[in-house]
Amino acid sequence: MKEMGVNKTILIAGAITGLVAVLLGAFGAHGLKNLVDAESINSFTTGVRYQMYHAIVCIILGNMVVLEASSRKRIFYFFMGGITLFSGSIYLLVLDDILGISLSGIGFITPLGGFLLIIGWILLIISLIKIK
């Protein structure tokens, strides 16, 4: 894989992230309906959707041999950090009542995760502009 310039780590991480998104999406659609209100399910679905979008982008990114390896890694780290903070905080905030823990104090993490995703996209755009 290295000789082709494909980043196997990014590909595997993207695939695992996609798998987890499908599992969480199924849980959100079926397991949460009797536990939380519709607004919470909608929030959970937003987290799943953004996770899946970025999982797919990571799989594409891992194959983008036109980008320098260092750029791909940097973009990947921002996407994975963003997924973890954005989607992860949404999942926890929706589940806090079920878990019996007050997690409302982590609400600031969600926009921070969104900011990391935005930076990842900006870095991707810059990297694409630099292609000769």
Helices and strands as residue ranges (DSSP letters): G 2-4, H 8-26, I 27-31, H 38-62, H 69-99, G 104-106, H 109-129
